Structure formats: structure tokens, C-alpha cells
């Protein structure tokens, strides 16, 4: 998958190649499901590699669904940044 990324001002920053994997994260209060972009193949292309990478404290997800574990309320978001230190359980979506 090649995506063309733009700045908020509409300037193109180029194409980024990658593959998208639907994933689920559970925190103490929420279940977060979304699309994670990974390298297409090879070095650090596994889902677990993205979580173990020391260069970032966050995971970026597109087309996300955030479900409250307290009341079951669901919020849809086009983009979510999740702090890795809040993640309790992570797995690929199987649905």
C-alpha cells in the first residue's frame, strides 16, 4: 500500500510504502481497535516489532474504534495516538 501524506497546509511529503494490519489494544479503561501501518516486509515488519521499538512511546492508529470498558460506549475516530505505557493487552484483530 502506498499512501501520499500531506501536511496540514496541504503540502505533499511523499509516498510511504507499508502494509496495514487491523489490531486491538486493551488499556485499563478502553478497548482500542484500529489500523496500524507496518513496513511491507523484512526488518521490523511484525506487529510485535512495532510495540518493542524503543524509538517511539506511542502507537498511531487510523480508522479507530474506542470502546469504554466501564459503560460500553463506542467512539469512532479517524486517527488515534495511543501511549504504549497504557497498553495491557495487544493482538491482531480476528474478525
C-alpha positions in Angstrom: 0.0 0.0 0.0 1.4 3.4 -1.0 -0.1 6.4 0.7 0.5 10.1 -0.2 0.9 12.0 3.0 0.3 15.8 3.3 1.0 18.4 5.9 -2.0 20.3 7.4 -1.1 23.1 4.9 -1.7 20.6 2.0 2.0 20.2 1.1 2.9 16.7 -0.1 5.6 15.0 2.0 5.8 12.0 -0.3 4.7 8.4 -0.6 5.1 5.9 2.2 5.0 2.2 1.5 3.6 -0.2 4.1 1.0 -2.7 4.9 -1.9 -2.2 7.1 -2.9 -4.6 9.9 -6.1 -4.3 12.0 -5.1 -4.5 15.7 -6.7 -4.4 19.1 -5.2 -2.8 22.3 -6.7 -3.1 25.7 -5.9 -0.5 28.4 -7.2 -0.3 31.9 -10.3 1.6 30.7 -10.7 1.1 27.0 -10.6 -1.3 24.1 -9.0 0.3 21.1 -9.2 -1.2 17.6 -7.6 0.4 14.6 -5.4 0.1 11.5 -1.7 0.0 12.2 0.7 0.7 9.3 3.8 -1.6 9.3 6.8 -1.9 6.9 5.9 -4.0 3.9 8.3 -6.8 4.7 11.6 -7.6 6.3 13.3 -5.8 9.2 10.8 -4.7 11.9 7.7 -5.6 9.9 6.0 -7.7 12.5 3.2 -6.3 14.8 5.3 -7.2 17.9 8.3 -5.2 16.4 6.2 -2.1 16.4 5.4 -2.5 20.1 9.0 -3.3 21.1 10.6 -0.4 19.1 12.4 1.9 21.6 12.2 4.9 19.2 8.6 5.8 20.0 6.5 5.8 23.1 3.3 5.9 21.0 1.3 3.7 18.6 -0.6 5.5 15.8 -3.8 4.0 14.6 -6.1 5.0 11.7 -9.9 4.3 11.4 -10.1 3.6 15.1 -12.9 2.5 17.4 -12.5 3.2 21.1 -14.8 1.3 23.4 -15.2 2.2 27.1 -14.8 -0.9 29.4 -16.8 0.9 32.0 -20.1 1.7 30.1 -19.6 0.1 26.7 -19.8 3.4 24.9 -18.1 3.4 21.5 -16.4 6.4 19.8 -15.2 6.3 16.2 -12.1 8.3 15.4 -10.2 8.7 12.1 -6.8 8.8 13.9 -5.7 7.9 17.4 -2.3 8.1 19.1 -2.1 5.6 22.0 0.6 5.7 24.7 2.4 2.4 24.9 2.7 2.6 28.6 -1.1 2.3 28.9 -1.3 -0.9 26.8 -2.1 -4.0 28.9 -3.0 -6.5 26.1 -2.3 -6.3 22.3 -3.3 -8.6 19.5 -4.1 -8.7 15.8 -7.8 -8.3 15.0 -9.5 -11.6 14.1 -12.9 -10.8 12.7 
